[in-house]
Amino acid sequence: AIRLRISLVRHEDALTAPAGSDPQYRRFEVRPGDTAYSIASNLGAAGLITDPDLFVDYVRYYRLDGELEAGTYFLQQTSTLEQIAYALTDASAASITFGTLPGWRLEEVAQNAVGGNPLLNFSAADFMAAVNPGATIPPAFKARFGIPDLLSDGRPPSLEGFMFPGEYKLPPDATATSLVETLLTAFNSAITDAMIQGAADQGLTMYQAITLASIVQREAVALDEAPLIASVYLNRLRRGMKLDADPTVQYAIGMRDGRWWPDLSGEADYYALDSAQPNPMYNTYLKQDGAPLAELLPPGPICSPGLTAINAMLNPAQTEYLYFRSCDNLRHMFTTSLAEHSAITCP
């Protein structure tokens, strides 16, 4: 103990100095049977400590060598040797922070939240395989939200619209399947029976309400406008008018110029004049006025909406508006007639 104490005193600066300046979390494994010596060596090889021998002296002196637990940890180079030593005594505290934003389509969740998280043990492709058309949907979930067996485009449903936005803590052994289960559970918990009844009161299934909410989510840059935008779409549907929603055109186009929500080029895009769109059934400019409500909607959601957009769809403003237009890509001007809409001039 005296020898160890002397070693620690001599290297006091090293005990409180981090190994580097990179704050990125790194996955670190302690295997069953690993000793303090092998753990120290692996920490050094990972760039998490600079002096493996000092680590061994530290955990032996404070009797932590018998408390080091096998498991997966997420450690930072900016942590001190002391902090890392104590972190390795509690494998249950390890978790992966995972977050998504309202308005992301499945591919954005895959690229940004999955592909952009080096701590996950699965890939963006693994995630897409778990959510693409034909993905396994729990029967009770499917029934509760009115998800059809086949969409109007003839394909089985994907989980577009149901990757509930928010921040989550995932276990180190999370898989693509368990992540999807976590997001579906969060969605199911957030939507009450009263909200489902609210959709029915609007003459919609909950799946149709989520589809409309996903469009509202993409349109409402200023979320306080969401109830107004929702009222426009509901007013149009009640009159048998097609939605003419720009985000549905962007969804139909898909990736272009490195963006999932590309800029639109007038009628060439709205009416698919130049080239075939990968998902034309989602383009609401290609629908026909007077068609039944189910045919005026896209086959399904175009993104995962947040609660604000969902609630706006279920509790829309009471208006006569049929049109809206933005001059600054932020706020909109709302009108009741095509003449008023056409008369709007942007500076």
C-alpha positions in Angstrom: 0.0 0.0 0.0 2.9 2.4 0.8 4.5 1.7 -2.6 1.2 2.2 -4.4 0.5 5.4 -2.5 4.0 6.8 -3.4 3.4 6.0 -7.0 0.1 7.8 -7.0 1.5 10.9 -5.3 4.4 11.0 -7.8 2.0 10.9 -10.7 -0.8 13.0 -9.2 -0.8 15.3 -12.3 -1.3 12.3 -14.6 -4.3 11.1 -12.5 -6.2 14.3 -13.1 -5.1 14.9 -16.7 -7.2 13.5 -19.5 -5.6 11.4 -22.2 -6.7 13.8 -25.0 -9.1 16.5 -26.1 -11.5 14.4 -28.2 -14.9 14.5 -26.4 -16.4 11.8 -28.7 -17.7 8.8 -26.8 -15.9 5.5 -27.6 -17.3 2.0 -27.1 -15.1 0.0 -24.7 -15.5 -3.6 -23.8 -14.5 -5.3 -20.6 -14.7 -9.1 -21.2 -15.4 -11.7 -18.5 -12.1 -12.7 -17.0 -10.3 -9.5 -17.9 -7.8 -8.4 -15.2 -6.9 -4.9 -14.1 -3.7 -5.4 -16.2 -5.5 -6.4 -19.4 -8.1 -3.7 -19.0 -5.4 -1.1 -18.5 -3.6 -2.3 -21.6 -6.8 -2.1 -23.6 -7.6 1.4 -22.3 -4.1 2.5 -23.4 -4.5 1.0 -26.8 -7.8 2.8 -27.2 -6.2 6.1 -26.3 -8.4 6.5 -23.2 -5.5 6.6 -20.7 -1.8 7.4 -21.2 -0.2 5.3 -18.4 -1.6 1.7 -18.0 0.7 1.0 -15.1 -0.6 4.0 -13.2 -4.2 2.8 -13.8 -3.3 -0.6 -12.3 -1.7 1.1 -9.3 -4.8 3.3 -8.8 -7.4 0.6 -8.9 -5.3 -1.7 -6.6 -4.7 1.1 -4.1 -8.4 2.0 -3.9 -9.4 -1.7 -4.1 -11.3 -1.2 -7.3 -9.6 -4.0 -9.1 -12.1 -6.5 -7.7 -15.0 -4.3 -8.6 -14.2 -3.8 -12.3 -17.3 -5.2 -14.1 -17.5 -7.0 -17.5 -19.7 -5.2 -19.9 -19.9 -2.4 -22.5 -18.9 1.1 -21.6 -18.9 4.5 -23.4 -15.9 6.4 -22.4 -14.4 9.8 -23.4 -10.8 10.7 -23.9 -11.4 13.9 -22.0 -12.2 11.9 -18.8 -9.5 11.5 -16.2 -7.9 8.2 -15.3 -9.7 8.4 -12.0 -13.1 9.0 -13.6 -12.6 6.1 -16.0 -11.6 3.7 -13.2 -14.8 4.4 -11.3 -16.9 4.3 -14.5 -15.7 0.7 -15.1 -17.2 -0.5 -11.8 -20.8 -0.1 -13.0 -21.7 -1.6 -16.4 -25.4 -0.9 -15.8 -24.9 2.8 -16.1 -23.7 2.6 -19.7 -26.2 3.8 -22.3 -26.3 5.2 -25.8 -28.0 8.6 -26.4 -30.1 8.4 -29.6 -32.2 11.2 -31.0 -34.5 12.0 -33.9 -36.2 15.2 -35.1 -39.8 15.8 -36.1 -40.1 15.9 -39.9 -37.4 13.4 -40.7 -38.3 10.6 -43.2 -37.0 7.1 -42.6 -33.9 7.6 -44.7 -33.0 10.7 -42.6 -33.4 8.8 -39.4 -31.1 6.1 -40.9 -28.5 8.5 -42.1 -28.4 11.1 -39.3 -29.4 9.3 -36.2 -28.2 5.7 -36.9 -25.4 6.2 -39.4 -24.2 9.3 -37.5 -23.9 7.4 -34.1 -20.6 5.5 -33.9 -21.7 3.8 -30.7 -24.4 1.8 -32.2 -23.6 -1.8 -33.2 -25.8 -1.8 -36.3 -25.8 0.1 -39.5 -28.2 2.5 -41.3 -28.9 -0.4 -43.7 -29.9 -2.6 -40.8 -32.3 0.0 -39.6 -33.9 0.5 -43.1 -34.4 -3.3 -43.4 -36.4 -3.1 -40.1 -38.7 -0.3 -41.2 -39.0 -0.5 -45.0 -42.3 -1.7 -46.7 -43.1 -5.1 -45.5 -41.5 -4.5 -42.1 -42.9 -6.4 -39.1 -45.5 -4.3 -37.4 -46.9 -5.6 -34.1 -50.5 -6.6 -34.8 -51.9 -4.6 -31.8 -50.1 -1.5 -33.0 -51.3 -2.0 -36.5 -54.9 -2.4 -35.4 -54.8 0.5 -33.0 -53.6 3.0 -35.6 -55.6 1.6 -38.6 -52.5 0.7 -40.6 -53.8 -1.2 -43.7 -52.3 -4.5 -45.0 -51.7 -2.8 -48.4 -51.4 0.9 -49.3 -53.1 2.5 -52.2 -49.8 2.2 -54.2 -50.1 -1.6 -53.9 -47.2 -2.0 -51.4 -47.3 -3.2 -47.9 -46.9 -0.4 -45.3 -43.5 0.8 -44.0 -43.1 2.4 -40.6 -42.9 5.8 -42.1 -44.6 8.2 -39.7 -44.1 6.2 -36.5 -40.5 6.7 -35.6 -41.5 9.0 -32.7 -39.2 12.0 -32.5 -37.3 12.6 -29.3 -34.2 11.6 -27.3 -33.7 8.1 -26.0 -31.3 6.1 -23.9 -30.5 2.8 -25.5 -28.7 -0.1 -23.9 -25.3 -1.0 -25.3 -26.6 -4.2 -26.9 -29.3 -2.3 -28.8 -30.2 -3.7 -32.2 -32.1 -2.2 -35.2 -35.1 -4.3 -34.2 -35.0 -3.2 -30.5 -34.6 0.4 -31.5 -37.7 0.2 -33.7 -39.6 -1.4 -30.9 -38.5 1.5 -28.6 -39.7 4.1 -31.0 -43.0 2.3 -31.6 -43.6 2.0 -27.9 -42.9 5.8 -27.5 -45.4 6.5 -30.2 -48.0 4.2 -28.8 -47.6 5.8 -25.3 -47.9 9.4 -26.7 -51.1 8.8 -28.6 -54.2 8.5 -26.3 -57.5 6.9 -27.0 -59.0 10.4 -27.0 -56.7 11.4 -29.8 -57.7 8.4 -31.8 -61.4 9.4 -31.2 -60.5 12.9 -32.3 -59.3 11.5 -35.7 -62.6 9.6 -36.0 -64.5 12.8 -35.3 -62.7 14.4 -38.2 -63.8 11.5 -40.4 -60.3 10.0 -40.5 -58.6 6.9 -39.5 -55.6 7.5 -37.2 -53.4 6.4 -40.1 -54.9 9.1 -42.3 -54.6 11.6 -39.5 -50.9 10.8 -39.1 -50.5 11.0 -42.9 -51.9 14.5 -42.8 -50.0 15.5 -39.7 -46.7 14.5 -41.5 -47.6 17.0 -44.3 -48.4 19.7 -41.7 -45.1 19.0 -40.0 -43.1 19.6 -43.2 -45.2 22.7 -44.1 -45.2 24.5 -40.7 -41.8 26.0 -40.3 -43.4 28.2 -37.6 -45.2 25.6 -35.6 -47.8 28.1 -34.3 -49.2 28.0 -37.8 -49.7 24.2 -37.7 -53.5 24.4 -36.7 -54.1 26.9 -39.6 -52.3 24.7 -42.1 -54.2 21.7 -40.8 -57.5 23.6 -41.3 -56.6 24.3 -45.0 -56.0 20.6 -45.8 -59.2 19.5 -44.0 -61.2 22.2 -45.7 -59.9 21.1 -49.1 -60.6 17.4 -48.4 -64.2 18.2 -47.3 -64.7 19.9 -50.6 -63.2 17.1 -52.6 -60.2 19.2 -53.6 -56.7 17.7 -54.0 -54.2 18.8 -51.4 -51.5 20.2 -53.7 -49.0 19.9 -50.9 -45.4 20.7 -51.9 -43.8 18.3 -49.3 -45.6 15.4 -51.0 -43.9 16.3 -54.3 -40.5 16.3 -52.5 -41.3 12.9 -51.0 -42.3 11.6 -54.4 -38.9 12.8 -55.9 -36.8 11.5 -53.0 -33.1 12.2 -53.0 -32.0 14.9 -55.4 -28.9 17.1 -55.3 -27.9 15.4 -52.1 -31.1 16.4 -50.3 -34.1 14.4 -49.2 -36.3 17.5 -49.5 -35.1 19.1 -52.7 -36.1 22.5 -54.1 -38.9 22.2 -56.5 -38.8 23.4 -60.1 -42.4 24.5 -60.8 -44.7 22.4 -63.0 -41.9 20.2 -64.1 -41.8 18.7 -60.6 -45.4 19.3 -59.5 -46.7 17.3 -62.5 -43.7 15.1 -63.1 -43.2 16.5 -66.6 -39.5 15.9 -67.0 -38.9 12.5 -65.5 -40.7 9.7 -63.6 -40.8 10.2 -59.9 -39.8 7.2 -57.7 -43.0 7.5 -55.6 -45.6 9.3 -57.8 -48.5 8.1 -55.8 -47.4 10.4 -53.0 -47.5 13.5 -55.2 -50.8 15.2 -54.3 -50.6 17.4 -57.4 -51.2 14.3 -59.5 -54.5 13.5 -57.7 -57.9 14.4 -59.2 -60.4 16.8 -57.7 -63.6 15.1 -56.7 -61.9 11.8 -55.9 -62.8 10.0 -52.6 -60.9 11.2 -49.5 -58.7 8.0 -49.5 -57.6 8.7 -53.0 -56.8 12.4 -52.4 -54.3 11.4 -49.7 -50.9 10.0 -50.3 -50.6 6.3 -49.6 -49.1 7.0 -46.1 -47.1 9.5 -44.0 -44.2 11.2 -45.6 -42.2 11.7 -42.3 -42.6 11.2 -38.6 -44.5 14.2 -37.2 -44.1 15.5 -33.7 -46.9 15.9 -31.2 -47.4 19.5 -32.1 -48.3 18.6 -35.7 -50.4 15.6 -34.7 -52.4 17.7 -32.2 -52.8 20.4 -34.8 -54.3 17.9 -37.1 -56.7 16.6 -34.5 -57.6 20.1 -33.2 -57.4 22.3 -36.3 -58.2 26.0 -36.3 -61.8 26.7 -37.5 -61.3 28.6 -40.7 -62.6 28.9 -44.3 -59.1 29.0 -45.7 -58.3 26.9 -48.7 -54.9 28.3 -49.7 -51.7 29.5 -48.2 -48.4 30.9 -49.5 -45.1 31.9 -48.1 -42.9 34.7 -49.3 -40.1 34.1 -46.8 -40.1 30.3 -46.4 -41.1 30.8 -42.8 -44.6 32.3 -42.3 -47.6 32.0 -44.6 -50.5 34.1 -45.8 -53.8 32.3 -45.8 -56.7 33.0 -48.2 -60.2 31.6 -48.9 -60.2 31.8 -52.7 -57.9 31.1 -55.7 -58.3 34.7 -56.8 -57.0 36.0 -53.4 -54.2 33.4 -53.5 -53.1 34.4 -57.0 -53.2 38.1 -56.1 -50.5 37.7 -53.4 -47.3 39.2 -54.6 -44.0 38.7 -52.8 -41.5 41.6 -52.6 
